[in-house]
Amino acid sequence: MKLPRLKRKTVTEASLSFTFTRRAMVVGGLQAGIGAMLIGRMAWISVAENEKYNLLSESNRVNLTLIPPRRGWILDRNGRALANNRTDFRVDLIPERVTDPEGTLRSLAHLLALAPDEVERIRTELDKAPGFRPVQVAEKLTYDQFAAVSVRLPDLPGVAPSQGFSRYYPTGSTVGHLLGYVGAASAKDYEKRKDPLLITPGFKVGKEGLEKWFDLELTGKPGAKRVEVTARGKIVRELTTRPDAPGNAVKLTIDAGLQDYAGRRLGAESGSCIVLDCLTGEILCMASMPSYDPNNFSDGISHDEWDMLSSDERHPLINKSLNALYPPGSTFKPMVAMALQSAGVDPKERVHCPGGYRLGNRFFRCLGRHGSVDMHRALAKSCNTYFYTMGNRVGIDVIARMGHAMGFGEKFDLPVSSQSYGTMPDTAWKMRRYDQKWTASDTLNASIGQGYVVVNPLQLAVMAGRIASGRNIQPRLVKGRYPEAPFMPFPKEHFDAVRGGMWEVVNGDGTAGRSRLDLPGIQMGGKTGTAQVRKIAGSQRGQSGAWKYRDHGLFVCFAPTSNPRYAASVVIEHGMGGSRAAAPVAKDVLTYLFDPAKAMARLEELEKGWGGPPAERMERQMAAYRLAKAIKKGEVVPKPADASEAENSANAAASANVSETADNPPPQRDPNREAGR
């Protein structure tokens, strides 16, 4: 079968020309459309988004960095700097920009001569830090060190050298607990405030003490710097700079000279010294020792130094003036004497002291056999029997009401993040706390400042100030125009009776006779106290053995007795007695207020035996700690020349601050007897 033949289409020149023209029109249309889109996009970028891309191109060419503001100064009452700023060079690492952490650390360690523990600190912080938070490498660099890092920046991505200001505390550790310190903002700080200033290298926030409380007030406004750079980040030139605005200054009631003197006078002891104005309540000094150097914390403390401080049995990281609590011992008795008079006890009424007080089948012992004593004599000789007898007569609730009126168990309105306010117990308190009734033996213990009673050193100073002036003073730390405090609602005769007994303590044959002021026409009134740490059997209970088991020594005072203006409290932890450890410190500190030259001469002589001022002793202590740590690890480390000297100095300091003021050998004591001296 034959298939039909297909008809062949004839292609002419005209048809070919038409087909080509149609395809060309389609392609041309597509090209025109694409061209129109490109022109439109270019117009959009160049016109509508002109500002955006100008900024992007400018950011590639120019680096804009914030300049951390200088913190406001913290000043004393006379305008002297307690905390200021000083120019320095520093180097930081920006974690998210570091490409070779180990190589960068090796280079920086070589250029800046970093110690091994510093390198380890940086490595640890670099591992833990969020990408946005800078890690401090070093501060207070020399210009040569700063320049050596700066010229190598193209080879050290993530390294950020800068010139700025660092916080500086002229008196070091003597203001550590009072002012606190500053440090780099944490991730929590940044999440809370979302302020880019917090992630700016060199910027620091208050971490403790007044630095933390007044952080926003002390923080100024940041400046800014525009720098032209190459594609690799190398600086070409500086374009413009807007200076920062410093923060506001904070003026305190503190006397810088007295604060430094009190801290140094505490020596190697662990304790507190507080002095305040009897008329206004202004705190002139609030020293707590041992302490830390806030300069070291602000610069970035090493692991070794932190370990040494945190393991020290004298607890240098605790502010003893506000956060430590102690039984007040016999320093409590002036307040009890006020309570007795408010309950109708005649200060001339006499009590026979046979050496103690019998309650049922228990005999509460006194410090001695004082015979017939009235209130004046009982305060002078710290007779427990008198206060046992009268305290049991009036009851604990009367004593507690006066205790609160004198500041015990109270929290004061101060710019501090924490303060422990202790316990001023009464019958209702014991029922709430222990679901037990108050007993007569509880009253006897409380009457001499033992038992459930615990106070902080500031409360002791406030009590001394209120008794000395008769005014309801409130402690103040920020300088202002404060009027004299109002008088308390108690008869003047009551205050006179107590002040007379406190005068006898120091200037008569009382328990602190060797601490009377050696100043013409100026006398000090006071009250010693010794507080038990725990019950220890034996004749030398609390007066020997391990340091941490010895009794505390306390002293409260005021001066001049003719017209009281200053009140003070001194607490020496495990000092074994108020007359032997605390009263001599108070004597020298009050002497400084009236005759600074004489007091300084005395201090310089003492520090020769202690191994120098606190900074020198801390440096030797740190050297000895590092040596001991190296030996423990089995490392071969050459022994520093002053390692043994550090230990000897510390021992000499501890003994000198006690032995040179001891009145008599430690008294023989009984387990049922409170140490009143």
C-alpha positions as CSV (number, residue, x, y, z in Angstrom):
1,M,0.0,0.0,0.0
2,K,1.4,3.4,-0.9
3,L,1.3,6.2,1.6
4,P,0.1,9.6,0.6
5,R,2.8,12.0,-0.3
6,L,3.1,15.0,2.1
7,K,2.8,18.4,0.7
8,R,6.1,20.3,1.2
9,K,5.7,23.8,2.6
10,T,7.4,26.4,0.6
11,V,9.6,28.8,2.7
12,T,10.0,32.2,1.2
13,E,12.3,35.0,2.0
14,A,9.3,37.1,3.2
15,S,8.2,34.4,5.7
16,L,11.7,34.1,7.1
17,S,12.0,37.8,7.5
18,F,8.7,37.9,9.4
19,T,9.7,35.1,11.8
20,F,13.0,36.8,12.6
21,T,11.3,40.1,13.3
22,R,8.8,38.5,15.7
23,R,11.5,36.7,17.7
24,A,13.6,39.9,17.8
25,M,10.6,41.8,19.2
26,V,10.1,39.2,21.9
27,V,13.8,39.2,22.9
28,G,14.0,42.9,22.7
29,G,10.9,43.2,24.9
30,L,12.5,40.9,27.5
31,Q,15.7,42.9,27.4
32,A,13.8,46.2,27.7
33,G,11.9,44.8,30.7
34,I,15.1,43.6,32.4
35,G,16.7,46.9,31.6
36,A,13.7,48.8,33.1
37,M,14.0,46.6,36.2
38,L,17.7,47.3,36.6
39,I,17.1,51.0,36.0
40,G,14.3,51.0,38.6
41,R,16.4,49.1,41.1
42,M,19.4,51.4,40.6
43,A,17.1,54.4,41.0
44,W,15.7,52.9,44.2
45,I,19.1,52.2,45.6
46,S,20.6,55.6,44.6
47,V,17.6,57.7,45.6
48,A,15.2,56.0,48.0
49,E,18.0,54.1,49.9
50,N,20.7,56.6,49.4
51,E,21.1,57.4,53.1
52,K,21.2,53.7,54.0
53,Y,24.1,52.8,51.7
54,N,25.9,56.0,52.4
55,L,25.9,54.9,56.0
56,L,27.1,51.4,55.1
57,S,29.9,52.7,53.0
58,E,30.8,55.1,55.7
59,S,30.9,52.4,58.3
60,N,33.3,50.4,56.1
61,R,35.6,53.4,55.9
62,V,35.0,54.8,59.4
63,N,34.9,53.1,62.8
64,L,32.7,54.8,65.4
65,T,33.6,53.8,68.9
66,L,32.2,55.0,72.3
67,I,34.6,56.6,74.7
68,P,33.7,55.3,78.3
69,P,32.9,58.3,80.5
70,R,35.0,59.1,83.6
71,R,33.3,58.1,86.8
72,G,32.5,60.9,89.2
73,W,34.8,61.2,92.2
74,I,33.9,60.1,95.7
75,L,35.0,62.8,98.1
76,D,35.3,63.1,101.9
77,R,33.8,65.8,104.0
78,N,36.6,68.2,103.2
79,G,36.7,67.5,99.4
80,R,39.6,65.1,99.5
81,A,39.4,62.2,97.0
82,L,38.5,58.8,98.4
83,A,38.1,57.5,94.8
84,N,39.2,59.3,91.6
85,N,40.4,58.5,88.1
86,R,43.8,58.3,86.5
87,T,44.9,58.1,82.8
88,D,46.0,54.7,81.7
89,F,46.5,52.4,78.7
90,R,44.6,49.1,78.5
91,V,44.1,46.1,76.2
92,D,40.9,44.1,75.9
93,L,39.8,41.1,73.8
94,I,36.4,41.1,72.0
95,P,35.6,37.3,72.0
96,E,33.4,37.3,68.9
97,R,36.3,38.8,66.8
98,V,39.1,36.6,68.1
99,T,40.0,34.0,65.4
100,D,42.9,32.3,67.1
101,P,42.5,32.5,70.9
102,E,45.6,30.5,71.8
103,G,47.9,32.3,69.3
104,T,46.6,35.7,70.4
105,L,47.1,34.9,74.0
106,R,50.7,33.8,73.3
107,S,51.4,37.0,71.5
108,L,49.9,39.2,74.2
109,A,51.7,37.3,77.0
110,H,55.0,37.9,75.2
111,L,54.3,41.6,74.5
112,L,52.9,42.5,77.9
113,A,54.9,40.1,80.1
114,L,51.8,38.5,81.5
115,A,52.1,36.2,84.5
116,P,50.9,32.6,84.0
117,D,48.0,33.0,86.4
118,E,46.9,36.1,84.4
119,V,47.0,34.2,81.2
120,E,44.9,31.4,82.8
121,R,42.4,34.0,84.0
122,I,42.1,35.5,80.5
123,R,41.7,32.1,79.0
124,T,38.9,31.2,81.4
125,E,37.0,34.4,81.0
126,L,37.4,34.2,77.2
127,D,35.8,30.7,77.3
128,K,32.9,31.9,79.5
129,A,32.3,35.4,78.2
130,P,29.4,36.1,75.8
131,G,30.6,37.4,72.4
132,F,29.6,40.9,73.1
133,R,31.4,41.3,76.4
134,P,35.0,42.4,76.3
135,V,37.6,40.5,78.3
136,Q,40.2,42.5,80.1
137,V,43.8,41.6,79.3
138,A,45.7,44.3,81.1
139,E,45.4,47.8,82.5
140,K,47.8,50.5,83.5
141,L,50.2,49.7,80.7
142,T,53.2,51.7,79.8
143,Y,53.2,53.6,76.5
144,D,55.7,51.3,75.0
145,Q,53.6,48.2,75.8
146,F,50.5,50.0,74.4
147,A,52.4,50.9,71.2
148,A,53.8,47.4,70.8
149,V,50.2,46.0,70.7
150,S,48.8,48.8,68.6
151,V,51.3,48.3,65.7
152,R,50.5,44.6,65.6
153,L,46.7,45.0,65.4
154,P,46.4,43.6,61.8
155,D,47.8,40.3,63.0
156,L,45.8,40.3,66.2
157,P,42.1,40.3,65.3
158,G,39.8,40.8,68.4
159,V,42.5,42.8,70.3
160,A,41.2,46.2,71.4
161,P,43.9,48.6,72.8
162,S,42.5,51.9,74.2
163,Q,43.5,54.9,76.2
164,G,41.2,56.0,79.0
165,F,40.8,56.3,82.7
166,S,40.9,53.7,85.4
167,R,39.4,53.9,88.9
168,Y,41.9,54.7,91.6
169,Y,41.6,54.5,95.4
170,P,44.5,56.5,97.0
171,T,44.3,54.8,100.4
172,G,43.8,51.3,99.1
173,S,42.5,48.7,101.5
174,T,41.4,51.1,104.3
175,V,38.4,52.1,102.1
176,G,37.8,48.7,100.6
177,H,34.6,47.7,102.5
178,L,33.3,51.3,102.6
179,L,33.5,52.2,98.9
180,G,33.5,48.8,97.3
181,Y,35.0,48.5,93.8
182,V,34.2,48.6,90.1
183,G,34.4,46.0,87.4
184,A,33.3,45.1,83.9
185,A,29.5,44.7,83.4
186,S,28.1,41.2,83.4
187,A,25.8,39.6,80.9
188,K,23.0,40.0,83.4
189,D,23.7,43.8,83.7
190,Y,23.6,44.0,79.9
191,E,20.3,42.1,79.6
192,K,18.8,44.3,82.2
193,R,19.8,47.7,80.8
194,K,20.5,47.0,77.1
195,D,23.0,49.9,77.1
196,P,25.8,49.6,74.5
197,L,28.0,51.4,76.9
198,L,28.1,48.3,79.1
199,I,29.9,46.3,76.3
200,T,32.4,49.1,75.6
201,P,36.0,48.1,76.4
202,G,37.2,50.0,79.5
203,F,33.7,50.8,80.9
204,K,33.1,49.6,84.4
205,V,30.2,49.6,86.8
206,G,30.0,49.6,90.6
207,K,30.1,46.1,92.0
208,E,30.1,46.6,95.8
209,G,29.6,49.3,98.5
210,L,29.0,52.9,97.6
211,E,30.3,52.4,94.1
212,K,27.4,50.1,93.5
213,W,24.8,52.2,95.3
214,F,25.6,55.4,93.5
215,D,26.5,53.8,90.2
216,L,24.1,55.7,88.0
217,E,25.0,59.0,89.6
218,L,28.7,58.4,89.2
219,T,28.4,57.2,85.6
220,G,28.7,60.1,83.2
221,K,27.8,60.4,79.5
222,P,30.1,58.6,77.0
223,G,32.0,60.3,74.3
224,A,32.6,59.1,70.7
225,K,35.5,58.8,68.3
226,R,35.4,58.5,64.4
227,V,38.5,56.9,62.9
228,E,39.2,56.2,59.2
229,V,40.4,52.6,58.6
230,T,41.5,50.3,55.7
231,A,39.6,47.2,54.7
232,R,41.8,45.2,57.1
233,G,41.0,47.5,59.9
234,K,44.3,49.4,60.1
235,I,43.9,53.0,61.3
236,V,44.5,55.7,58.6
237,R,43.6,58.8,60.5
238,E,41.4,60.1,63.3
239,L,38.5,62.2,62.0
240,T,36.5,63.7,64.9
241,T,36.2,63.1,68.6
242,R,33.4,64.1,71.0
243,P,34.6,64.2,74.6
244,D,32.9,62.4,77.3
245,A,31.0,64.1,80.2
246,P,32.2,62.9,83.7
247,G,29.8,61.6,86.3
248,N,28.6,63.6,89.3
249,A,30.8,63.6,92.4
250,V,29.4,62.1,95.6
251,K,30.5,63.8,98.9
252,L,30.5,61.7,102.0
253,T,30.6,62.5,105.7
254,I,33.8,60.5,106.0
255,D,37.1,62.1,107.1
256,A,39.7,60.6,104.7
257,G,42.6,61.1,107.1
258,L,40.7,59.5,110.0
259,Q,39.4,56.6,107.8
260,D,42.9,55.8,106.7
261,Y,44.3,56.1,110.2
262,A,41.7,53.9,111.7
263,G,42.2,51.2,109.1
264,R,46.0,51.3,109.6
265,R,45.7,51.4,113.4
266,L,43.7,48.2,113.5
267,G,46.9,46.6,112.2
268,A,46.9,42.9,111.7
269,E,43.8,42.5,113.9
270,S,40.4,41.5,112.5
271,G,37.8,44.0,113.5
272,S,36.0,47.3,113.0
273,C,36.4,50.9,114.1
274,I,33.6,53.5,113.7
275,V,33.6,57.2,114.7
276,L,30.6,59.5,114.4
277,D,29.5,63.0,115.3
278,C,27.4,62.9,118.5
279,L,25.4,66.0,117.4
280,T,24.5,65.2,113.8
281,G,25.1,61.4,113.4
282,E,27.6,62.0,110.6
283,I,29.9,59.0,110.3
284,L,33.5,60.2,110.2
285,C,35.1,56.8,109.7
286,M,33.9,53.2,109.2
287,A,36.9,51.0,108.9
288,S,36.8,47.2,108.6
289,M,40.0,45.2,108.6
290,P,41.5,43.1,107.2
291,S,40.2,44.2,103.8
292,Y,40.9,43.9,100.2
293,D,42.6,46.5,97.9
294,P,39.8,47.8,95.6
295,N,42.5,48.8,93.1
296,N,43.3,45.1,92.6
297,F,39.6,44.2,92.2
298,S,39.0,47.0,89.7
299,D,42.0,45.9,87.7
300,G,40.9,42.3,87.6
301,I,41.9,40.2,90.6
302,S,44.0,37.1,90.0
303,H,42.9,33.6,91.0
304,D,45.7,33.3,93.5
305,E,44.7,36.6,95.3
306,W,41.0,35.6,95.3
307,D,41.9,32.2,96.8
308,M,44.0,33.8,99.4
309,L,41.3,36.3,100.5
310,S,38.5,33.8,100.4
311,S,40.4,31.2,102.5
312,D,41.7,33.6,105.2
313,E,40.1,32.9,108.6
314,R,40.0,36.6,109.3
315,H,37.4,37.0,106.5
316,P,38.8,40.1,104.6
317,L,35.9,40.0,102.2
318,I,33.3,40.7,104.9
319,N,32.4,44.3,106.0
320,K,32.6,43.8,109.8
321,S,31.2,47.3,110.5
322,L,27.8,46.4,109.0
323,N,27.5,42.7,108.3
324,A,29.3,41.1,111.3
325,L,27.4,40.4,114.5
326,Y,28.8,40.0,118.0
327,P,27.6,39.6,121.5
328,P,28.2,43.1,122.9
329,G,29.4,41.9,126.3
330,S,29.8,44.6,128.9
331,T,29.6,47.4,126.4
332,F,25.9,46.7,126.7
333,K,25.8,47.8,130.3
334,P,25.5,51.6,129.8
335,M,22.2,50.9,127.9
336,V,21.0,48.6,130.6
337,A,21.8,51.3,133.2
338,M,19.5,53.7,131.2
339,A,16.8,51.0,131.2
340,L,17.1,50.5,134.9
341,Q,16.6,54.2,135.6
342,S,13.6,54.3,133.3
343,A,12.1,51.5,135.4
344,G,12.6,53.5,138.6
345,V,15.9,52.1,139.9
346,D,17.8,54.8,141.9
347,P,21.4,54.9,140.6
348,K,22.5,55.4,144.2
349,E,20.9,52.1,145.3
350,R,23.6,49.7,146.3
351,V,24.0,45.9,145.6
352,H,26.4,43.6,147.5
353,C,28.6,41.6,145.2
354,P,29.9,38.4,146.8
355,G,31.4,37.3,143.5
356,G,28.2,36.4,141.7
357,Y,24.5,36.0,141.8
358,R,22.4,32.9,142.8
359,L,19.3,32.1,140.7
360,G,17.8,28.8,142.0
361,N,20.5,26.2,142.0
362,R,22.7,28.1,139.6
363,F,25.4,30.6,140.5
364,F,26.2,33.2,137.9
365,R,29.7,34.5,138.6
366,C,31.1,38.0,138.5
367,L,34.6,39.1,137.6
368,G,35.5,39.5,141.2
369,R,34.1,40.3,144.6
370,H,33.3,44.0,144.4
371,G,31.5,44.4,147.7
372,S,28.8,47.1,147.9
373,V,28.4,48.9,144.6
374,D,26.0,51.4,143.1
375,M,25.4,52.1,139.4
376,H,28.4,54.3,139.0
377,R,30.8,51.8,140.6
378,A,29.1,48.9,138.8
379,L,29.9,50.5,135.4
380,A,33.4,51.4,136.4
381,K,34.3,47.9,137.6
382,S,32.0,46.1,135.2
383,C,30.2,44.3,138.1
384,N,28.1,41.6,136.7
385,T,26.3,41.0,140.0
386,Y,24.8,44.4,140.0
387,F,23.3,44.0,136.5
388,Y,22.2,40.5,137.3
389,T,20.3,41.7,140.3
390,M,18.8,44.8,138.7
391,G,18.1,43.2,135.4
392,N,16.2,40.4,137.0
393,R,14.2,43.0,139.0
394,V,13.0,45.0,136.0
395,G,12.7,42.2,133.4
396,I,13.8,41.8,129.8
397,D,11.0,43.8,128.2
398,V,12.1,47.0,129.9
399,I,15.7,46.4,128.8
400,A,14.6,45.5,125.2
401,R,12.5,48.8,124.9
402,M,15.6,50.8,125.9
403,G,17.8,48.7,123.6
404,H,15.7,49.6,120.6
405,A,15.6,53.3,121.6
406,M,19.4,53.2,121.7
407,G,19.7,51.6,118.3
408,F,20.0,47.8,118.9
409,G,18.1,45.6,116.6
410,E,17.5,48.5,114.3
411,K,18.3,49.0,110.6
412,F,19.6,52.4,109.7
413,D,18.7,54.4,106.5
414,L,22.1,54.3,104.8
415,P,23.2,54.0,101.2
416,V,24.4,50.4,101.6
417,S,23.2,47.2,99.9
418,S,23.2,45.2,103.1
419,Q,23.5,45.5,106.8
420,S,22.8,43.0,109.6
421,Y,20.7,44.4,112.3
422,G,21.2,41.7,114.9
423,T,18.8,40.8,117.7
424,M,17.4,42.7,120.7
425,P,15.4,39.9,122.3
426,D,12.3,40.1,124.5
427,T,9.7,37.7,125.7
428,A,7.6,37.8,122.5
429,W,10.7,37.3,120.4
430,K,11.7,34.1,122.0
431,M,8.2,32.7,121.7
432,R,8.1,33.6,118.0
433,R,11.6,32.2,117.3
434,Y,11.7,29.1,119.5
435,D,8.2,28.7,120.8
436,Q,9.5,28.8,124.3
437,K,8.9,31.1,127.3
438,W,11.5,33.6,128.4
439,T,13.3,32.6,131.6
440,A,15.0,34.5,134.4
441,S,18.3,33.0,133.4
442,D,17.8,34.4,129.9
443,T,17.3,37.8,131.5
444,L,20.6,37.5,133.5
445,N,22.6,36.6,130.4
446,A,21.0,39.5,128.4
447,S,21.7,42.0,131.2
448,I,25.4,41.6,130.6
449,G,25.3,41.5,126.8
450,Q,25.4,37.8,126.3
451,G,22.8,35.1,125.6
452,Y,20.6,35.9,122.6
453,V,21.8,39.5,122.2
454,V,23.9,40.2,119.1
455,V,24.7,43.6,117.6
456,N,26.9,45.1,114.9
457,P,29.7,47.7,115.5
458,L,27.6,50.5,114.0
459,Q,24.9,50.0,116.5
460,L,27.4,50.1,119.3
461,A,28.7,53.4,118.0
462,V,25.1,54.8,117.8
463,M,24.4,53.8,121.3
464,A,27.6,55.5,122.6
465,G,26.7,58.6,120.6
466,R,23.1,58.8,121.9
467,I,24.2,58.3,125.5
468,A,27.0,60.8,125.1
469,S,24.8,63.6,123.6
470,G,21.4,62.6,124.8
471,R,20.2,63.1,121.2
472,N,18.4,60.7,118.9
473,I,21.1,60.7,116.3
474,Q,20.7,58.8,113.0
475,P,23.9,57.7,111.3
476,R,24.6,59.4,108.0
477,L,27.1,58.7,105.2
478,V,26.3,61.4,102.6
479,K,27.3,64.9,103.4
480,G,24.5,67.4,103.7
481,R,23.3,70.2,105.9
482,Y,22.0,68.2,108.9
483,P,20.6,70.0,111.9
484,E,21.5,68.8,115.4
485,A,19.4,65.7,116.3
486,P,16.5,66.2,118.7
487,F,16.9,65.2,122.3
488,M,15.7,61.8,123.5
489,P,12.7,61.6,125.8
490,F,14.7,60.7,128.9
491,P,15.7,62.9,131.9
492,K,19.1,64.5,131.7
493,E,20.0,63.0,135.1
494,H,19.8,59.5,133.7
495,F,22.3,60.3,131.0
496,D,24.6,62.1,133.6
497,A,24.6,59.0,135.8
498,V,25.6,56.7,133.0
499,R,28.2,59.1,131.6
500,G,29.7,59.5,135.1
501,G,30.3,55.7,135.3
502,M,31.8,55.7,131.8
503,W,34.1,58.5,132.8
504,E,35.3,56.4,135.8
505,V,36.0,53.4,133.5
506,V,38.8,55.4,131.8
507,N,39.8,58.1,134.1
508,G,39.4,56.5,137.5
509,D,40.3,53.0,138.6
510,G,38.0,51.3,136.0
511,T,38.7,48.6,133.5
512,A,40.4,50.9,130.9
513,G,42.6,53.1,133.0
514,R,45.6,52.6,130.8
515,S,43.8,54.0,127.7
516,R,43.0,57.5,129.0
517,L,43.8,60.2,126.5
518,D,47.2,61.8,126.8
519,L,45.8,65.2,125.8
520,P,45.7,68.3,128.1
521,G,42.1,69.2,129.0
522,I,40.5,66.4,127.0
523,Q,39.1,63.2,128.6
524,M,37.4,60.2,127.2
525,G,34.5,58.2,128.7
526,G,34.1,54.6,127.7
527,K,33.1,51.0,128.5
528,T,35.0,47.9,127.9
529,G,33.6,44.5,127.0
530,T,34.7,40.9,126.4
531,A,32.3,38.6,124.6
532,Q,32.4,34.8,124.6
533,V,32.7,33.0,121.3
534,R,31.9,29.6,122.8
535,K,32.0,27.8,126.1
536,I,35.4,26.3,126.8
537,A,36.2,24.4,129.9
538,G,39.3,25.3,131.9
539,S,40.7,28.3,133.7
540,Q,41.8,30.1,130.5
541,R,38.5,29.7,128.7
542,G,38.5,32.1,125.8
543,Q,41.9,33.6,126.7
544,S,44.2,31.2,125.0
545,G,44.2,28.4,122.4
546,A,43.3,28.7,118.8
547,W,42.6,32.2,117.6
548,K,39.1,31.5,116.4
549,Y,38.0,30.3,119.8
550,R,39.3,33.3,121.8
551,D,36.9,35.9,123.2
552,H,36.1,39.1,121.3
553,G,37.3,42.5,122.7
554,L,35.0,45.5,122.5
555,F,35.1,49.1,123.5
556,V,32.6,52.0,123.2
557,C,33.6,55.6,124.1
558,F,33.0,59.3,123.6
559,A,35.0,62.5,124.0
560,P,35.5,65.1,125.3
561,T,33.5,64.1,128.4
562,S,32.9,67.8,129.3
563,N,31.1,68.4,126.1
564,P,30.8,65.2,124.0
565,R,31.3,65.6,120.3
566,Y,32.6,62.3,119.0
567,A,31.5,58.7,119.8
568,A,33.2,55.5,118.7
569,S,33.1,51.8,118.8
570,V,36.0,49.4,118.3
571,V,35.6,45.6,118.0
572,I,38.6,43.3,117.8
573,E,37.7,39.8,116.9
574,H,39.2,37.2,119.3
575,G,41.2,40.1,120.9
576,M,40.7,38.4,124.3
577,G,39.5,41.6,126.1
578,G,38.2,45.1,125.5
579,S,40.8,46.8,127.8
580,R,43.8,45.0,126.2
581,A,42.8,45.0,122.5
582,A,40.0,47.5,121.7
583,A,40.5,50.4,124.1
584,P,44.1,51.2,122.9
585,V,42.9,51.5,119.3
586,A,40.0,53.8,120.4
587,K,42.5,55.9,122.3
588,D,44.8,56.4,119.3
589,V,41.9,57.1,116.9
590,L,40.4,59.7,119.1
591,T,43.8,61.2,119.7
592,Y,44.0,61.7,115.9
593,L,40.9,63.9,116.0
594,F,42.6,66.3,118.4
595,D,46.3,65.9,117.7
596,P,46.9,64.2,114.3
597,A,50.7,64.6,114.5
598,K,50.9,62.9,117.8
599,A,48.7,60.0,116.7
600,M,50.7,59.5,113.5
601,A,53.9,59.3,115.4
602,R,52.4,56.6,117.5
603,L,51.1,54.7,114.5
604,E,54.4,54.8,112.6
605,E,56.2,53.4,115.6
606,L,53.6,50.5,115.8
607,E,53.8,49.8,112.1
608,K,57.6,49.2,112.4
609,G,56.8,46.2,114.5
610,W,53.9,45.1,112.3
611,G,55.9,45.0,109.1
612,G,54.8,48.3,107.6
613,P,51.5,49.7,106.4
614,P,48.7,47.4,105.1
615,A,49.8,47.5,101.4
616,E,53.3,46.2,102.2
617,R,52.0,43.5,104.5
618,M,49.4,42.3,101.9
619,E,52.2,42.1,99.3
620,R,54.3,39.9,101.5
621,Q,51.3,37.8,102.4
622,M,50.5,37.3,98.7
623,A,54.1,36.3,98.0
624,A,54.1,33.8,100.9
625,Y,50.8,32.4,99.7
626,R,52.1,31.8,96.1
627,L,55.2,30.2,97.4
628,A,53.3,27.8,99.7
629,K,51.0,27.0,96.8
630,A,53.9,26.3,94.5
631,I,55.6,24.1,97.1
632,K,52.3,22.2,97.6
633,K,52.1,21.5,93.8
634,G,55.7,20.3,93.8
635,E,56.9,23.0,91.5
636,V,60.5,24.1,91.8
637,V,60.3,27.7,92.7
638,P,63.1,29.9,94.2
639,K,62.2,31.0,97.7
640,P,61.6,34.8,97.8
641,A,63.9,36.6,100.2
642,D,61.0,38.1,102.1
643,A,58.8,34.9,102.3
644,S,59.8,34.1,105.9
645,E,59.8,37.7,106.7
646,A,56.1,37.9,105.7
647,E,55.2,35.2,108.2
648,N,57.3,36.8,110.9
649,S,55.8,40.2,110.3
650,A,52.3,38.8,110.5
651,N,53.0,37.0,113.8
652,A,54.7,40.1,115.2
653,A,51.8,42.3,114.2
654,A,49.2,40.0,115.8
655,S,51.2,39.9,119.1
656,A,52.2,43.5,119.1
657,N,48.7,44.8,118.8
658,V,47.8,42.9,122.0
659,S,50.9,42.6,124.1
660,E,51.9,46.2,124.0
661,T,48.6,47.3,125.5
662,A,48.0,44.5,128.0
663,D,47.2,45.8,131.5
664,N,47.5,42.5,133.4
665,P,47.7,38.8,132.7
666,P,44.5,37.2,131.5
667,P,42.0,36.9,134.3
668,Q,41.0,33.5,135.7
669,R,37.5,32.8,134.4
670,D,34.6,30.5,135.2
671,P,32.3,28.8,132.7
672,N,29.2,30.6,134.2
673,R,30.9,34.0,134.2
674,E,30.7,36.6,131.4
675,A,34.0,38.4,130.8
676,G,33.2,42.0,131.4
677,R,36.6,43.5,130.7
